[in-house]
């Protein structure tokens, strides 16, 4: 009985979250990310690949917004409904992830060389 009640409350909570317009939250979230980037660039031990990768994440957001607007105007659908454009936008996230990964691999390799 208690488990069923918890499941119902959980699903009602999820439905309520789904009805909230998150546009403002999405727009405001750039502020803490910009602060993160500001302090990231102050850290000398973090290499340029890691810093560039995190900046490319902002490019991903920008490209996603532009492609979403295009998709709504041209296809009258959301970005998720147009697979090839959704994949195009997501490829920028993949690019930023690979650059960040490459930067951390270089960082770890430098730490191993310095410790030997």
Secondary structure, DSSP 8 states (H G I E B T S, - for coil): -HHHHHHHHHHHHHHHHHHS--HHHHHHHHHHHHHHHHHHHH-TTS-HHHHHHHHHHHHHHHHHHHHHHHHHHHHSS-GGGSHHHHHHHHHHHHHHHHHHHHHHHHHHHHHHHHH-
